[in-house]
Amino acid sequence: MHTATSLEELSDDNVTGIAMAMASLSKPPPSLSPPALSNPISLFSSPAVVLSFPFNRTAFASPRLFAIKTGSDGSDLLRKPIVPSEKDLVGISEEVEDSEEEKEEGFVDWEDRILEDTVPLVGFVRMILHSGKYESGDRLSPDHERTIVDRLLAYHPDCDSKIGCGIDYITVGYHPDFVESRCLFIVRKDGQLIDFSYWKCIKGLIKKNYPLYADSFILRHFRRRRRS
């Protein structure tokens, strides 16, 4: 049986049928038990009929309803769902994307942060050791020496014992036990030459500044080294 889905599709026969159905519904049934139905007017004084028609619901939002009048007295109401417009759906999508972007902005990749702090220092030390700028025994420039002392040597686990009586200057040379390996040396004020590993300084910096992530980062990015 075909069911009308809009006001335009209601024929004269359908209207007549609906009117007859409304008339029959408006008549109260006979009272079977007067004491039980002591106030029949309150039950049947408003014979309004609400007609509803099937509509497809969208997957994005529950349809809002509004009433349209079909009679002069406004007693008969049709409720029609309002489907969100394309503009509304676009707005919802943009709100979801903005929320995801805010979450991403709040996320910190600590591995990248550690690499940003340490990779430039490693490149700086390698420049001093291997670029040919300094020969063995040469004293570093004041700026280079300050960077080595403040940003590397200060994080060495044995910093105090390495410095001893005090730093005269920083130089480069070949390690006494690994003759093919150039390294940094402290020339103490008493003239003693003390080598130190800049890799231990880098690890100390990571442990000091990133204690929660240092162990996993070091295991992933550092090979076991023989230097002390």
Secondary structure, DSSP 4 states (H G I P E B T S, - for coil): -----SGGG--HHHHHHHHHHHHHHHSPPPPS-TTTTS-HHHHHS----EE----PPPSSSPPEEEEEE-STTS-SEEEEEEPPPHHHHHHHHHHHHHHHHHHHHH---HHHHHHHHHHHHHHHHHHHHHSSSS-TTPBPPHHHHHHHHHHTGGG-TTHHHHHTT-EEEEEEEE-SS-TT-EEEEEEETTS-EEEE-HHHHHHHHHHHH-TTTHHHHHHHH-------
